């Protein structure tokens, strides 16, 4: 069974970098059939896609956030990381990592982390 778990600080100060990791078990982040994704849900709002990282390390970012985003991976730890710089209170949200099915197997997110609350506040 594939499991994903987000981890990182729950409180970030404005202007600092929000950094979260997603640890994957039961599947490899280098499996070419899948990609790995970050999304978030601010209070009272819908789910917002942040960005993806593919099995070979290619990244794709939401254009509205692109200038502040870096997604990377550590294959030895089977995890991928989100860094969102210059955090503001508007970045307060529940952050989710998930696995996406690649084109060859029909798209869609099939496994999700439980989500982690991150609050940006001084």
N, C-alpha and C positions, 0 to 999 in steps of 0.2 A: 504494500500500500504506500502510495506517495504521500508524504507529509511535508508541509512547508510551515516554517515558524519565523515570524518577524522578531527582531530584537534591536534594542537601542534605547537611548534616553527618552523618557517620556516628557521631559521638559527641556526646551531649547530657548535660549535668550535671543531676542531680536538682533539681527545682523550676523548671527552665528550660523554655522552650517549644521543643517539637520542631516544626520547620518543614521541609516538603518541598514541592517543586514537581514537577509532571508536565508535560512539554512534549510536545505532540501535533504530529505531522506527517502529511500525507496526508489530513487530515480536519479539519473545523472544529468547535471546541467550541460553536459556536452553532447547529450543525445540529439542527433540531428533532426529528429522528428518533432522536437518541441522548442519553444522559446520561453522566456521568463520575463515577467512583467510586474510593474509597480502601478498601483492605483491608490486613490485616496478619496475620502468622503468627509468634507467639512460638515460641521454641525448644521443640520437643517437643509443640506444640499445633496445633490445627486453624486454619484460616483464619477470621479474624474480620472481619466487615464494619464499617467505620468510618463511612462516610457517602458521600453523593452530592451532586453539583451538576448541575442540569439545563441545558439549552441557553439558558434565559432567566435563569439565575442562582439559581433556587430551590434550597434546600438541605434535606437530610434526613439526620439523624444517628442513629447507634446510641444508644438511650436510656441504655445503661450508660456511655457516654462523652460524652454530649451537653453536659454542663456544661463540658467542657474542650475542645471541638472548635470550630474555625472552618474552613470550606472556602470558598475564594473563587476568583475567576478573573481573568485578565488577557486579554481578548479580543485586544488588540493583539499579544500575544506567543503567543497560542493555547496558553495553559497554565492549569492550575489548581493551587491550593496547599492543602496541609493544614497547619494549626497545631493542635498539641495542647499545651495549657498544663499547667503543674504536673507535668512528667514525673517518673515514678518508674521504678525498675528493672524493674517489671512491664510497662512500655511497650516494653521491648527486644523487637525483632521485625524480621522482614523486611517492609518496607512495599511494597505494590503499588498502582499505579494501573491503571485499566482503563477501557475503553469499554463501556457497556451499551446494548443495543438497547432502544428504546422500545416501548411497548405496540403501536403500529401495525405494527411489524415483528417482533414475537414474543418480546421480552425476551431475556435471556441476555447474558453478557459475551463479546464477540467478539475483542477485542484487549487484550493485557496488556503492561504494562511488564515489564522483566526482574526487577524487585524491587531494593530497596536495604536493606542491613542498617543498622539504627540501634540503637546501644547506649546505654542510659541508665546512666551510672556516674560516680562522682566520682573 
